């Protein structure tokens, strides 16, 4: 035990399962958890939609809400939940010295403008002139500014007054892994005492689904749990909207505040290339695991990498729970979400219910869990969480 142990003192979650730690844990521990699905809006694709949220609970000013895209509101909302949970929200001194690391993608495109340009391009031979004309009318500089990835961190700073250092990572699942890895390293080195880290993803927008489908990654047809999509039509991904933010602190800082600790965050191991079973096995070995433990898996459903991860987890003596079956694939937020759920499981000393018929039961007390996220194309990470 060290004063610079990295501990989790605040969790903010939003997904199709609801908002907050209480709703999520309740949904994850019922007998045979069921997903919330929208099969109609983007047929033939299914998504896990956001629940109804009262944005004003975490973003009081309507002017702030209006200038954010949905993914930014979602991230700012989840960040507020985490700050509330850690007892930091509204404490000016703590917020002013709090560092922040965010994983984010680009903004949502203006589908109306894109569609009109494509339609017009069918009837003109000089597409370069058309694009230059539209650049001066429809594609305003403010539109591009609204899509900057680091504006999520900016909005969190404005709304919640978190004004220490700020960093934003881009790169889909890899960004979420890097955000958690860097946040933990800063605390262990003494560069930060308390830090807000997380991500959000809004999939209910045609261009977000297009990004997946251009590579043939989206699942089609009837929904199936994440482990059972290999023989289904399409690429295996059912995406979801959600956000996950964590408050990380040094043990000394948390104990001096008298805060409840969910779990201790141990080693984080990351992969940059597309990992195979051997590499995943090696990453798990770096966590120095012993005994029977739980794996909170962010497996995507894409056949090759999902099969490789499951085989590696079972071989390492880990019992997997694929939460993607209930939340959908959350891209940048996948790894922060996995870490948050693993911390909840450790805090409760119990495993979530089986999320698919093929998942093995977990018996006995739980004192350690592994969080995983391996991207549908590349990148990945694993982390060990234990009782503090």
KEDREN-410896 format. One line per field, with one value per residue (C-alpha): x, y, z; residue in one letter. Coordinates in pm, 1 decimal, decimal comma. Layout:
REM residues N
xx (X;...)
yy (Y;...)
zz (Z;...)
residuo (a;...)
***
This chain:
REM residues 388
xx (0,0;131,2;20,1;32,7;-186,4;-439,1;-791,5;-1133,4;-1359,4;-1616,9;-1802,0;-2036,8;-2218,3;-2480,0;-2596,3;-2910,6;-2928,4;-2987,7;-2772,9;-2561,4;-2398,0;-2717,1;-2921,5;-2637,5;-2559,7;-2928,0;-2961,0;-2643,3;-2740,3;-3098,8;-3157,5;-3100,3;-3027,4;-3199,2;-3074,2;-3264,2;-3269,0;-3385,6;-3434,6;-3638,0;-3464,4;-3156,8;-3283,4;-3126,3;-2896,6;-2980,0;-2851,7;-2860,6;-3016,1;-2966,5;-3225,6;-3430,7;-3204,4;-3281,5;-2971,3;-3040,1;-2948,6;-2580,2;-2574,8;-2791,4;-2757,1;-2962,9;-2715,9;-2444,0;-2668,1;-2753,2;-2395,2;-2299,3;-2358,1;-2521,8;-2193,1;-2056,3;-2367,8;-2345,7;-1981,8;-2038,5;-2336,1;-2141,3;-1850,4;-2089,8;-2220,0;-1863,9;-1779,4;-2099,7;-2021,6;-1673,3;-1795,6;-1591,8;-1857,7;-1902,7;-1579,9;-1395,3;-1056,1;-1063,2;-1198,2;-938,9;-654,6;-811,9;-650,4;-854,4;-793,3;-1061,7;-1087,6;-1289,6;-1364,0;-1466,2;-1802,5;-2126,2;-2153,4;-2436,4;-2631,7;-2861,8;-2567,9;-2387,5;-2698,7;-2768,5;-2408,4;-2421,6;-2754,5;-2629,3;-2310,4;-2518,2;-2626,4;-2302,2;-1979,9;-1767,4;-1771,3;-1475,7;-1671,9;-1973,3;-1766,4;-1605,7;-1949,0;-2085,6;-1774,2;-1856,2;-2222,6;-2312,9;-1979,5;-1922,7;-1605,2;-1820,9;-1947,3;-1593,8;-1516,1;-1817,6;-1671,0;-1329,4;-1257,2;-1107,3;-1428,7;-1564,8;-1289,6;-1356,3;-1724,6;-1651,1;-1419,1;-1683,9;-1976,5;-1806,4;-1512,3;-1248,8;-959,2;-634,7;-435,1;-632,4;-547,3;-753,9;-667,6;-806,8;-799,1;-1120,7;-1074,2;-704,3;-785,6;-984,3;-701,1;-439,8;-654,6;-682,5;-317,5;-189,4;-417,7;-293,1;69,9;30,4;-103,1;163,8;437,8;297,1;212,3;-156,6;-338,0;-690,8;-798,8;-1113,0;-1086,9;-1338,0;-1517,2;-1854,6;-1995,2;-2319,5;-2406,6;-2758,8;-2646,1;-2616,2;-2254,5;-2146,6;-2298,9;-2151,4;-1801,4;-1851,7;-2039,4;-1783,4;-1562,3;-1845,5;-1839,9;-2208,5;-2424,4;-2745,1;-3055,8;-3179,2;-2983,4;-2756,3;-2520,5;-2168,6;-2020,5;-2277,6;-2246,5;-1987,9;-2243,8;-2478,0;-2504,3;-2270,2;-1952,3;-2062,7;-2088,7;-2407,8;-2319,6;-2456,4;-2463,2;-2308,0;-2051,3;-1820,1;-1611,6;-1401,0;-1248,0;-903,4;-710,3;-396,8;-479,2;-341,4;-555,9;-873,5;-816,4;-744,2;-1084,8;-1248,3;-1392,5;-1530,0;-1300,3;-1456,2;-1137,2;-765,4;-655,8;-350,0;-142,3;-274,4;-130,5;-190,6;-153,6;-125,5;-146,3;-433,1;-374,8;-408,0;-465,1;-94,2;-57,1;-370,5;-239,1;89,5;-91,6;-292,6;25,6;158,7;-124,4;21,1;-311,3;-359,1;-669,5;-1017,7;-1117,3;-1380,8;-1324,2;-1543,0;-1495,1;-1556,0;-1547,2;-1689,6;-1853,6;-1620,6;-1544,4;-1165,1;-1068,8;-1368,4;-1285,0;-917,9;-1004,6;-1247,4;-997,2;-723,0;-949,9;-1063,6;-707,8;-600,3;-866,8;-1093,6;-1471,0;-1588,2;-1888,0;-1936,1;-2112,3;-2131,7;-2431,3;-2623,6;-2473,3;-2354,0;-2010,3;-1911,5;-1590,9;-1377,2;-1582,1;-1545,6;-1240,8;-1344,5;-1682,0;-1515,0;-1295,5;-1598,8;-1800,3;-1503,1;-1464,1;-1834,0;-1804,2;-1501,8;-1676,3;-1980,1;-1766,6;-1986,0;-1999,7;-2270,4;-2520,2;-2446,7;-2513,0;-2533,4;-2615,7;-2259,6;-2103,3;-1999,8;-2139,7;-1912,4;-1928,2;-1761,6;-1647,8;-1484,2;-1174,0;-1021,4;-1153,9;-994,3;-1127,0;-1061,6;-1123,5;-991,8;-1087,2;-1271,2;-965,7;-672,2;-571,4;-657,7;-596,6;-639,8;-637,4;-651,3;-878,9;-871,1;-1007,1;-847,0)
yy (0,0;342,1;703,5;727,6;426,7;521,3;490,2;554,4;780,3;893,9;725,8;888,1;657,8;712,9;445,7;281,3;113,1;448,7;699,0;675,2;387,5;276,4;223,7;51,7;-189,3;-271,7;-345,4;-554,4;-774,8;-867,7;-1225,4;-1237,0;-865,6;-737,6;-467,8;-158,1;-154,1;70,4;-145,7;101,9;437,9;305,9;-21,0;-264,6;-161,7;-173,9;75,3;103,6;450,5;708,0;717,6;1029,3;1279,4;1608,8;1791,0;2074,8;1856,0;1872,5;2159,3;2429,8;2702,2;2648,2;2862,1;2608,7;2321,2;2485,3;2540,4;2175,4;1884,1;1580,6;1395,9;1701,5;1734,8;1363,5;1385,1;1696,7;1528,4;1210,0;1419,1;1602,7;1271,8;1160,4;1488,0;1464,8;1106,0;1201,9;1499,3;1742,4;1923,0;2277,1;2272,7;2559,5;2480,4;2112,8;2187,0;2458,7;2215,7;1916,6;1786,5;1639,9;1388,2;1323,6;1071,8;1214,9;1181,0;1449,7;1619,9;1531,5;1635,7;1853,3;1584,5;1836,0;2023,8;1702,1;1564,1;1881,9;1897,9;1534,5;1589,5;1902,3;1725,8;1482,9;1762,0;1957,9;1870,7;2123,0;1985,9;2198,4;2518,8;2374,0;2292,9;2637,4;2799,8;2592,2;2652,2;3023,8;2975,5;2654,8;2539,8;2820,9;2840,5;2816,5;2478,7;2341,9;2495,0;2317,3;1985,0;2013,9;1711,3;1916,2;2114,6;1840,0;1918,8;2288,9;2250,6;2048,6;2326,3;2591,8;2407,6;2231,2;2470,6;2197,1;2423,8;2235,9;2100,0;1947,6;1687,0;1528,5;1201,8;1094,4;745,0;552,4;271,9;352,6;703,6;566,8;334,1;611,4;846,3;599,7;492,3;851,4;958,1;673,8;748,2;1114,0;1021,8;758,1;1006,6;1278,4;1509,6;1500,1;1438,6;1420,2;1389,0;1360,8;1115,5;971,7;987,4;993,6;866,0;944,2;684,6;803,2;1003,0;870,7;974,1;787,9;466,0;534,5;536,0;174,4;53,4;181,7;-95,0;-348,4;-364,2;-320,4;-614,4;-668,5;-866,2;-978,5;-866,8;-1123,6;-1109,0;-991,6;-1343,7;-1488,1;-1266,9;-1465,5;-1640,3;-1343,8;-1108,6;-810,0;-726,7;-782,1;-431,6;-303,1;45,6;245,6;595,9;654,4;824,0;720,7;948,2;858,4;1058,7;918,5;1025,8;932,0;720,9;992,0;1263,3;1051,7;943,7;1300,5;1395,4;1097,8;971,6;628,6;434,6;206,4;25,0;55,2;86,2;-129,5;-192,5;-75,6;-256,5;-118,7;-243,1;-26,0;-274,9;-514,6;-766,8;-1142,0;-1406,6;-1436,5;-1062,4;-1045,2;-1336,0;-1150,3;-831,7;-1023,7;-1178,4;-828,3;-779,3;-1046,3;-1221,8;-1520,3;-1722,4;-1698,3;-1347,7;-1161,7;-990,9;-695,5;-717,3;-446,3;-702,7;-550,0;-851,5;-837,1;-1206,2;-1241,7;-1012,4;-1112,3;-1482,9;-1411,5;-1212,1;-1470,2;-1753,0;-1552,5;-1458,1;-1815,0;-1947,2;-1692,1;-1818,7;-1515,8;-1535,0;-1284,2;-1052,6;-882,0;-557,5;-456,4;-692,0;-443,7;-102,4;-139,5;-44,8;293,4;360,3;611,0;547,1;166,8;133,5;397,8;221,4;-116,6;25,3;185,2;-139,1;-337,7;-89,1;-123,9;-502,4;-488,9;-237,3;-464,2;-775,5;-950,3;-1020,4;-890,0;-1145,5;-1342,1;-1117,9;-1406,7;-1775,7;-1870,4;-1683,2;-1901,8;-1837,8;-1672,2;-1796,2;-1676,3;-1333,7;-1092,5;-897,4;-834,4;-767,7;-705,5;-442,9;-495,8;-315,7;-426,3;-221,0;-348,9;-268,8;-194,7;-74,3;-230,9;-228,5;-420,6;-300,9;-468,7;-336,6;-458,9;-380,8;-70,2)
zz (0,0;-99,0;-58,2;-438,4;-508,7;-777,2;-638,4;-791,0;-583,4;-837,2;-1123,9;-1374,0;-1617,3;-1887,0;-2132,4;-2260,9;-1917,8;-1746,9;-1561,0;-1248,6;-1065,1;-889,1;-1204,6;-1383,4;-1102,9;-1064,7;-1436,8;-1440,1;-1148,0;-1232,9;-1345,6;-1722,4;-1795,0;-2108,3;-2348,3;-2453,7;-2834,3;-3116,7;-3425,1;-3631,4;-3677,6;-3860,2;-4005,6;-4094,6;-3809,2;-3438,9;-3181,5;-2803,7;-2756,1;-2483,4;-2204,4;-2144,4;-1968,0;-1801,7;-1923,7;-1681,3;-1384,2;-1480,2;-1734,5;-1572,8;-1839,2;-2153,4;-2344,4;-2259,9;-2368,6;-2702,4;-2811,5;-2750,5;-2982,1;-2819,4;-2761,9;-2578,6;-2361,7;-2289,2;-2180,2;-1972,6;-1806,5;-1723,3;-1593,1;-1361,4;-1228,0;-1149,6;-975,7;-771,4;-679,7;-559,0;-356,0;-565,5;-767,6;-638,5;-437,9;-605,6;-453,0;-556,8;-905,2;-967,3;-897,8;-1071,0;-1390,4;-1674,9;-1953,7;-2215,3;-2500,6;-2786,9;-3156,2;-3402,6;-3405,0;-3578,4;-3944,1;-4076,6;-4260,2;-4432,4;-4586,0;-4682,7;-4852,2;-5046,3;-5174,3;-5287,4;-5463,1;-5639,7;-5747,1;-5955,7;-6188,7;-6231,2;-6406,6;-6215,8;-5863,5;-5753,8;-5819,5;-5636,5;-5329,3;-5323,5;-5344,3;-5060,6;-4848,5;-4846,6;-4757,5;-4570,1;-4425,2;-4176,6;-3963,9;-3651,5;-3772,7;-3775,5;-3437,3;-3289,9;-3404,3;-3239,7;-3022,2;-2739,3;-2693,6;-2468,1;-2218,5;-2271,4;-2194,9;-1881,5;-1769,0;-1832,9;-1676,1;-1385,3;-1326,5;-1361,4;-1451,4;-1388,3;-1681,0;-1969,0;-2233,6;-2509,6;-2685,9;-3023,2;-3174,2;-3097,7;-2840,3;-2816,3;-2698,6;-2404,5;-2307,0;-2334,6;-2127,6;-1836,9;-1866,4;-1865,0;-1581,1;-1361,1;-1448,1;-1349,7;-1008,5;-944,8;-1036,9;-812,7;-1106,1;-1012,6;-685,9;-828,9;-1187,5;-1402,7;-1692,2;-1936,7;-2268,8;-2440,5;-2769,0;-2949,0;-3213,1;-3301,4;-3601,8;-3959,2;-4008,4;-3695,4;-3826,5;-4171,2;-4020,8;-3912,7;-4219,3;-4471,0;-4334,1;-4318,9;-3937,5;-3847,2;-3739,2;-3936,7;-3862,1;-3523,1;-3219,2;-3055,5;-2754,6;-2831,3;-2817,7;-3059,6;-3368,2;-3562,8;-3783,4;-3818,3;-4112,8;-4105,2;-3918,8;-3559,1;-3410,2;-3250,4;-3137,4;-2847,0;-2702,5;-2364,2;-2146,9;-1867,1;-1643,7;-1342,2;-1062,0;-986,9;-678,9;-494,9;-191,9;37,4;-122,2;-104,4;255,6;365,0;223,7;392,1;64,4;-13,2;-248,3;-507,6;-606,1;-657,1;-1020,9;-1081,1;-1389,4;-1727,7;-2032,3;-2381,2;-2739,3;-3047,7;-3333,8;-3397,5;-3115,4;-3154,9;-2888,6;-2807,5;-2751,5;-2537,8;-2331,4;-2285,3;-2178,7;-1921,9;-1786,5;-1716,5;-1466,2;-1235,9;-1180,6;-953,9;-881,2;-1033,2;-1132,5;-1328,9;-1665,1;-1757,2;-2131,1;-2387,3;-2670,2;-2987,3;-3151,9;-3455,0;-3503,9;-3514,3;-3227,7;-3013,9;-3044,8;-2968,7;-2658,2;-2522,2;-2566,9;-2393,8;-2102,9;-2040,0;-2067,4;-1805,1;-1562,9;-1610,1;-1626,0;-1890,4;-1885,7;-2222,4;-2130,3;-2497,4;-2513,8;-2296,7;-2379,8;-2737,2;-2861,2;-2716,3;-2912,1;-2713,6;-2400,7;-2416,3;-2190,2;-1932,2;-1914,6;-1861,1;-1582,9;-1418,1;-1422,6;-1293,1;-1006,7;-923,7;-917,7;-686,9;-461,2;-429,0;-400,0;-655,9;-1027,0;-1260,0;-1383,0;-1697,8;-1997,9;-2244,5;-2216,4;-2307,4;-2014,9;-1723,1;-1374,3;-1119,1;-763,8;-448,9;-330,2;-571,4;-475,3;-817,5;-1167,3;-1504,3;-1746,6;-2118,1;-2444,7;-2783,3;-3084,8;-3388,2;-3604,5;-3373,1;-3029,0;-2698,2;-2327,7;-2005,1;-1645,6;-1306,1;-1032,3;-675,1;-332,7;-190,2)
residuo (x;x;x;x;x;x;x;x;x;x;x;x;x;x;x;x;x;x;x;x;x;x;x;x;x;x;x;x;x;x;x;x;x;x;x;x;x;x;x;x;x;x;x;x;x;x;x;x;x;x;x;x;x;x;x;x;x;x;x;x;x;x;x;x;x;x;x;x;x;x;x;x;x;x;x;x;x;x;x;x;x;x;x;x;x;x;x;x;x;x;x;x;x;x;x;x;x;x;x;x;x;x;x;x;x;x;x;x;x;x;x;x;x;x;x;x;x;x;x;x;x;x;x;x;x;x;x;x;x;x;x;x;x;x;x;x;x;x;x;x;x;x;x;x;x;x;x;x;x;x;x;x;x;x;x;x;x;x;x;x;x;x;x;x;x;x;x;x;x;x;x;x;x;x;x;x;x;x;x;x;x;x;x;x;x;x;x;x;x;x;x;x;x;x;x;x;x;x;x;x;x;x;x;x;x;x;x;x;x;x;x;x;x;x;x;x;x;x;x;x;x;x;x;x;x;x;x;x;x;x;x;x;x;x;x;x;x;x;x;x;x;x;x;x;x;x;x;x;x;x;x;x;x;x;x;x;x;x;x;x;x;x;x;x;x;x;x;x;x;x;x;x;x;x;x;x;x;x;x;x;x;x;x;x;x;x;x;x;x;x;x;x;x;x;x;x;x;x;x;x;x;x;x;x;x;x;x;x;x;x;x;x;x;x;x;x;x;x;x;x;x;x;x;x;x;x;x;x;x;x;x;x;x;x;x;x;x;x;x;x;x;x;x;x;x;x;x;x;x;x;x;x;x;x;x;x;x;x;x;x;x;x;x;x;x;x;x;x;x;x;x;x;x;x;x;x;x;x;x;x;x;x;x;x;x;x;x;x)
***
